[in-house]
Amino acid sequence: MSTRVSYPYEIRMKAIEMRLAGISMKQVLNELNIRHRTQVET
């Protein structure tokens, strides 16, 4: 069973800004060290 990861507000806002700027999902995940794509999609 995995543990739930909560990202700081700054990381969440940066992910949103990057996606709105057209940056690929893979690049956002790599740059911000986010584990799963669904964490950004949500």
Secondary structure, DSSP 8 states (H G I E B T S, - for coil): --------HHHHHHHHHHHHTT--HHHHHHHHT-S-HHHHH-
